[in-house]
Amino acid sequence: MAEKHAFAERLETTLIIGLLIGIALITQRYNLMLYKVGLSVLVVSTLLQIAVGNLSKDATPIKGLIFIAKVLLVIVIVFSAGILLVPTFAQLGR
């Protein structure tokens, strides 16, 4: 009988595979399109890994997806605030 893996564990394994594929695609030197795809896969996998790495191992798929959405929202808010505050911080040094 096969052991059933938790949602978070399967998702984390998938993201690790995505990270490895992304790294493999950006290390090749022959095709710029593959490099761009690899970079995108690497960035998305990394951002999702932040959320999935903090996900409870016994979370159900619905609760897990809600948690991941909340963490990604916080990441978007932090990045947006940083982008919006750059001009303000640049003026402080003058």
N, C-alpha and C positions, 0 to 999 in steps of 0.2 A: 504494500500500500504506500503510495507516494505521500510524502509529508507536505501539507499545505502551508505555503509561506504567507506571511502577513503582507498586507497591501504596501506598507511603508518599506518593507524589505525588498519586495519586487521592484518598486519604483526606484529605490536607491541603486539596486543592481543595474537597472536600465540606464540610469543617469551616469553611472560609472562607465558603462559601455559607450554611452554618448560622448563622455569626456575623452575616452581613449580614441574613438573614431575622429573626433575633432582635432586632437593632437596629431594623429596620423595624417589627416588631410592638410594641416598647415605645415607639416614638415616636408611634404613632397615639394619638389621644385619645378614641376613640369607644366602645371595647369593653374592659371590664375583663378579660374572659376572654382576649381576644387578648393583652393586656398580660401576664397571668400565664403564658400559653404562651410568649410571646416571652422573658420573663425566664428561664424554665426552659431553653429552647433555648439562650439566650446563656450561661448558667452551664455547662451540659453541654458545649457546644462549646468554651468556654474551658478547662475542665478537660481535655478530650480533646486540645486543641491543645497543652497543655503537654507531654503525652506524645508526640504525633505530631511536634511540632517537634524533638524530640530523637531521633527514630527515624532509623536509617540509611537512606539513600535506596535501597540495594540489598537491603533486608531482604525476606525472603519473607513471605507473609501469615501463616503460622503463627508465625514468629519475631517478626514485628511485633506480632501480637496478644498474645503472651506478654510482650513488652517493655512494651506499653501497660498490661497488667494489673499488672505490677510497679510501674510508675510511679504508677498510680492507687492501688495499695496503700500506697505511700509517702505519697501525698497524704492518704489517709484516716487514716493513723497520725499524721501531723503535725497535721492538723486535730483529731483526737480528743485528742491530747496537749495541744494548746492549750486545748481546751474543758475538759478535766479539771484543768488547772493554773490556770485563772482564779481559783477560790476561794482557792487557796494564795497566788497573787500579790496578790490583793486584801487578804489579811490582813497582808502584809508592810508595808504602808504605815501600819498602825494602831499 
